[in-house]
């Protein structure tokens, strides 16, 4: 597994952890250079954060209810009762929808999706009640109040998440974990937690399922060996969760024994699925007595949700082409007056099912860039079949600025409108890349390539080939409309704070 996900070894990963940890046993480094304690009660801190969410949710609902009451006469009426009941039911649905469940908050799109789904259910229910009882004066609440409240709730969660990520820099997290497993599994899980988990999980210790050999670096974070030391490891680092990074040497019985032993310590058990490329919505549990079965839905590459995705592409790309017309004109003039050659650059790319199409970009290089490529091959800094050069001499002065902020890719909106591409999808590959595909890499071509995607918000050119392929394959099989909206939002942030764009 370690070979499949990159060459960074166990020592390298834990050495990087040291950069964020001033003292392994009791102190955590911060971006400010101040040493702060990481040994706090994660459970109490987590409960405090959930209370903050609950209070801010309540204040938003109270504001929406107060605005609804402002248009109603000050007397006890059915309309007033309806508004109060709507706010209470809304608050109840936010609880029943588990919008503040600690497994959902802080990371990923699930938290936002649950807020939107809960609000939509309440709005639909109250609209039905209003029509059923023929209530007057509630139209504004249903048509304006609920949508406005939903936007405010999502924005509020985003603001709190930003605060949460800042707290993570000081060693605070929603859960302190001990990662248990064999060395190569621990290596991969630690890497992914460092990259993606942010404030969700703080790595407090490691427990190697096997003999002690110090491979993972005891001097960096507390490291233990042997499952017989499980309880001691959890108590030593005050962890509230244990992440089982992969199959244990003792098989299923070892995992069952581990979970039973942790009951006394009130420690949560989190098991990393071996289905690393399958997202939660495709996984469901169907228990048969004594045999819990995990059902994995087949990925769908056609159907109604793809039609909705295409409609969204057409609407948003059409609006973008009209709204960005002045920007297009300004960029075109800058290119025209700064260097010789056409404003646009076109190139053959491979789309869905291997169908070729011509992609359009603003020209960011000199006219004879393709002819100069041969002599630059030896300086290639890219991985796999990709050619990348951070200080590429073929890039013009204006082109460097366009590439930094991804503005050179704006003409691809036209490709989206035509149907060659989608707003969100895998990176559009060159024909030479497709020729080098091995194994299941060609699954990237099962859906339209995207103007943006997971590759763009996770480092772009800084990604190695294996990670780029992994992200694309993950998107192809697990994409959702909510996820697409999240990627678009994160793309805007990446454009303002570029990373890996050259």
Beta strands, then each sheet from edge to edge (+ up, - down):
strand 1: 27-28
strand 2: 36-37
strand 3: 175-181
strand 4: 201-208
strand 5: 222-225
strand 6: 241-244
strand 7: 268-271
strand 8: 283-288
strand 9: 291-296
strand 10: 344-350
strand 11: 356-362
strand 12: 422-424
strand 13: 450-452
sheet 1: 1+ 2-
sheet 2: 5+ 4+ 3+ 6+ 7+
sheet 3: 8+ 9-
sheet 4: 10+ 11-
sheet 5: 12+ 13+
end
